[in-house]
Amino acid sequence: MSGPAVTFTRAGLLRGARQAAPLVIGTFPFGLVVGVISDAKGLSLLETLLMSALVFAGSSQLLALELWTEPAPIAAATLAAFVVNIRLAPMGAALAPWLDRLRGVRLWGSLATLVDHSYALSAADQRRGGRDAAFLLGVGVALWTFWMIAVGVGHVFGSAVRLPPGHPLYFAATATFCAILVPIWQGVRRDMLPWTLAGIVALLAWGAGLGPPWPLLAGALCGAALGAWLELRRG
């Protein structure tokens, strides 16, 4: 395959882990919220840690927990999580100069720990001419490790202090989703129309009596379609 040689070194792995350290400050409270809500929904500590280890996607974990009832709406939660995480596909495509040259554990480990933060740091490193693909895995593994710790601590805290239904802490899930929108905002010209349409369609679907996750799916698909159409026009 043509192009600059891509390496995968221990130095790159450690450099990625070091650069991920400041991000832990922002993701740790997010993990605490996931742990507390998991306990409130009746998940055991083992179940919570397994979910966090295998899924490792805070937004879709919160979404699944918000939809969690008895009996569990497995199909609806799976579909909603799929819609939320579909954004990872273009991230992987953007990192193809590195990922296309990896095989085995290196490739699948990098993909399994790929999140918004590791993508952003790695894409920036690529633009600066970086060629050590271990950087991506280093960021991802560091974030995954602290995510597991945060979720576990949150679950233990939730078990020790039982919060009544309607406690303000449960609003943290909604607040966290709102906070996630801030760093991905690209300005009024790019995002205002798609985001507005997504909100309006979701509210209309909810007002029409559609239960979760259909308002979310309808809003997300309509907003994404409009955003893609606008990008094609600009292109």
C-alpha positions, 0 to 999 in steps of 0.5 A: 500500500502506498503512502508514508510508512506507519509505525506502531511503537511502545513510545507512541502508545505511552505518548497517547496515554499521556495526552489522554490524561487531561481528558480524564478530568472531563470524562470521570464525572460522566462515568460516575453518572453512568454508574449511579444510574446503572445502580438505580436501574437495578444493574449489579456492579458486575453487569455495569462493569461488563456493559461499560467494558464491552460497549465503552460508549457513554452516550449510548450507555446513558441512552440505553439506561434511560430507556431501561424498563421492566421488561427490558426493551432490548430491541429498542435500546439496541436500535437507539444505541446504533443510531447514536454510535453510527458517527463512529463509522466516518471517524474510522474512515478518517483514520484509515491512513493508520488503521488500514496498516494495522492487523490483528489485536492492534487493529481491533483494540484500536477500534474497540476503544475508539471514542470521540476524544481519541479520534480528535487527538489522533486526527490532530496528530495525523494532520501534524504528520504523525505516523505512529498508529499506537498513539490512537490505542494509547489514548483509547486504553487510557480513557477506557481504564479511567472510565471503568474506574469511574463507573465502578465508583459511581455504582458503589456510591449509588449502592451506598446512598439510595436516592429517591425517585425524582432526585435532581442527580438523575437529571445528570443524564440529560445535562450530560447529553446537553454538555456533549453537544457543546464541543461538536457545535460547528457554528450557526451556518453548519449546525443550526438548521439540522439541530433545529429540525431534529428537535422539532421532529422529535418533539412532534413524534413525542406529542403524537404519542410515540414512545422511546426510542422513536422520537429520538430516532425520527429526530436524529435521522431527519437532522442527519439527512438535512445535514448531509444534504447541506454538506453536499450542497456546500461541497 
